[in-house]
């Protein structure tokens, strides 16, 4: 018997709208606060950083927001992305569960990040912006924004955390291939960068510093804006095309998920696969169990506090209510660089507080083991971040085996690992430690959270 | 107006047969000769190296050979591969030509190589083989055979040229992820390897030596066979699924190519895209111009002799009639490692002699420039090998612009460059030299070709 492996949508079947979960939430998101006044901010406060269309999306409660045709035209370079039935993984696990995965590694950048890089570049271009600044750690986001910039003829300047800049020159080479400029951060191009270098000329950098540098340059110039790859509401919304496509494709397979699994760092790929299903249930549809999988070394959802905090270490960004480990918390240097963030997207945090999702944490050793099992069964070598979702899905499938249930499991394979083979190499060499954060440092970071009166 | 970007086939539309060009050739291939006796060899002479099914495919003149269902079942993990219309590249070039490209980088290994690795593993498994040996340079082929081995539960042992083994540890990490063993060649695991190391303990290795090591181990053990990633007739035939799918997809686009372009190293991805179109014309269908693009630093088709020669430097393999630079010729170390072979597939060489294809050569600088133009327009960063096909297609498109012709150009984008960013980095740093071979060395290698009486 021929088993269908992939469920493909034609370009004409690609969703024409993103899904905005803010329309269906039983309780609105807590306000965003100004870092200076601690008072709720309005759209104008964000105007130096983002074009107004994106700010309006950030606060919109419309359920559907139309994907502009020029964005859809570029999405077609890799979208609709395939949905796979993991026949071989099911067999390898001996599970009665049906496992489906949405594969976002088919994008030119190799991950889900272009889903938001393209519309962000589009709206900026439309607003007359000439240049975008951003930060990147391992390089997935910087690559994707560079790709988007090349298509909309926007100058892109990426501040890459210096330790990654030095260790991972290949990602930088991809950004340069797309015509972007990539600088190690801290740099001497910004006041903040120079101040950090003055204190410590060999500073290895951090995402917090890189954000501050990118923001500093963006606010200085009228023709320059800033772009962020996760966390914000509009970013998460752009990613919902993942789940919306998956819904169509599951119907082709005559299936509907009992469980939806995604990995969480800032929260965007997770929201992309999960929010359409959460919304479906909120509107009275069948409820799926939603599982967020995070790294044990940076466990914002499972060990963080739900509180107001800054998005960056330098305290230049607005405050949002989210699950946070404290903005001064430095996660240990594990390999899923995309998941090394002290906070969590406010929308994902809010859903967690509303009981709409579960969260679990696994060590990187557990996740690489799962990733290798997956690669040997299904062929695709997942990115270290995606291995967290793989691990979550495998655990659900093994539970189904124990319980004798043939549940349907859907997970998001958010990217391939072809840029991350050094991490696999360490795993095979037995050199991959399960990095632990310092409990004392976490307690200190949490006790240092800003004291904010609950806004009216 | 919405422009269609991708032409997708459903799994049910995937070809069920490979195309064997030997059925349509106006003149049969010259015989293969025994390296010792110089007499034509029969199937039994190859039995120590390959399972009989593959040997029969090697000599078959049947037009269609059925793709076994277990092979098709695995092909479905990434096939049918998409055909793209390069709207953005056309616009960037300002050409009236219509450019289509078939993208083989969607395979888990990132290239076309699994198209033959999977059936080779299948036929070996069917014949009771437990272990496959092979050689690899940069690692594309070793990766693909490792992937195939993981799916058919075959042990895979890859001899990787030592200089690549040391310089490109990431490819090795992928092979290990698939459960294969990868050794640097020359190794101390074979008699031949030990003899090389005895003469020069720090020998950097070569494909010729790695082939000899893999062959030596394969003939020693009943349960072990050898697998080759290009050059042989059956390998080229497995790749024809590329062109067969492209034919279906072009018909969806209501198009047919005036020109078909592929890059040539051993000849397999080129044959994969081109042979179905050559056969179509040989059977009386519309004729497309067929263009093989090779590196100027290793120009077997444009500068080599059409003569009998050995496939390896150690002269352990049979002799075939092909375009060769001489088996003792060492190509300079340019970046398209997959195109660094002294010879050319006998079938591709034969078609060249029959006037069925044209060949051109470009320097690596020209090809990287083309690859960057492509990436900035279409998003995908091509492998250095694939850049040769991109360059060939761009040259055809610019000719169409000069001549005011809106011809249809099809080329094969055989793989992505995510493992090759070090080469792009050198290109951007201005450190990429256009490596020249030594004219004297070429003359010497050509004058040293074996003297073989034309067989009856």
HADDOCK unambig.tbl for C-alpha pairs under 7 A between the chains (distance, minus, plus):
assign (segid A and resid 5 and name CA) (segid B and resid 76 and name CA) 6.16 0.50 0.50
assign (segid A and resid 5 and name CA) (segid B and resid 77 and name CA) 6.46 0.50 0.50
assign (segid A and resid 76 and name CA) (segid B and resid 5 and name CA) 6.17 0.50 0.50
assign (segid A and resid 77 and name CA) (segid B and resid 5 and name CA) 6.47 0.50 0.50
assign (segid A and resid 106 and name CA) (segid B and resid 106 and name CA) 6.88 0.50 0.50
assign (segid A and resid 108 and name CA) (segid B and resid 379 and name CA) 5.41 0.50 0.50
assign (segid A and resid 108 and name CA) (segid B and resid 380 and name CA) 4.80 0.50 0.50
assign (segid A and resid 147 and name CA) (segid B and resid 379 and name CA) 6.48 0.50 0.50
assign (segid A and resid 150 and name CA) (segid B and resid 376 and name CA) 5.66 0.50 0.50
assign (segid A and resid 151 and name CA) (segid B and resid 376 and name CA) 6.89 0.50 0.50
assign (segid A and resid 151 and name CA) (segid B and resid 377 and name CA) 6.62 0.50 0.50
assign (segid A and resid 170 and name CA) (segid B and resid 421 and name CA) 5.15 0.50 0.50
assign (segid A and resid 170 and name CA) (segid B and resid 422 and name CA) 6.13 0.50 0.50
assign (segid A and resid 173 and name CA) (segid B and resid 421 and name CA) 5.92 0.50 0.50
assign (segid A and resid 173 and name CA) (segid B and resid 424 and name CA) 6.38 0.50 0.50
assign (segid A and resid 173 and name CA) (segid B and resid 425 and name CA) 5.18 0.50 0.50
assign (segid A and resid 174 and name CA) (segid B and resid 421 and name CA) 6.76 0.50 0.50
assign (segid A and resid 177 and name CA) (segid B and resid 372 and name CA) 5.98 0.50 0.50
assign (segid A and resid 178 and name CA) (segid B and resid 375 and name CA) 6.70 0.50 0.50
assign (segid A and resid 178 and name CA) (segid B and resid 376 and name CA) 5.33 0.50 0.50
assign (segid A and resid 372 and name CA) (segid B and resid 177 and name CA) 5.98 0.50 0.50
assign (segid A and resid 375 and name CA) (segid B and resid 178 and name CA) 6.70 0.50 0.50
assign (segid A and resid 376 and name CA) (segid B and resid 150 and name CA) 5.62 0.50 0.50
assign (segid A and resid 376 and name CA) (segid B and resid 151 and name CA) 6.85 0.50 0.50
assign (segid A and resid 376 and name CA) (segid B and resid 178 and name CA) 5.32 0.50 0.50
assign (segid A and resid 377 and name CA) (segid B and resid 151 and name CA) 6.60 0.50 0.50
assign (segid A and resid 379 and name CA) (segid B and resid 108 and name CA) 5.42 0.50 0.50
assign (segid A and resid 379 and name CA) (segid B and resid 147 and name CA) 6.48 0.50 0.50
assign (segid A and resid 380 and name CA) (segid B and resid 108 and name CA) 4.79 0.50 0.50
assign (segid A and resid 418 and name CA) (segid B and resid 418 and name CA) 6.54 0.50 0.50
assign (segid A and resid 418 and name CA) (segid B and resid 419 and name CA) 6.80 0.50 0.50
assign (segid A and resid 419 and name CA) (segid B and resid 418 and name CA) 6.79 0.50 0.50
assign (segid A and resid 421 and name CA) (segid B and resid 170 and name CA) 5.14 0.50 0.50
assign (segid A and resid 421 and name CA) (segid B and resid 173 and name CA) 5.93 0.50 0.50
assign (segid A and resid 421 and name CA) (segid B and resid 174 and name CA) 6.76 0.50 0.50
assign (segid A and resid 422 and name CA) (segid B and resid 170 and name CA) 6.10 0.50 0.50
assign (segid A and resid 424 and name CA) (segid B and resid 173 and name CA) 6.36 0.50 0.50
assign (segid A and resid 425 and name CA) (segid B and resid 173 and name CA) 5.16 0.50 0.50
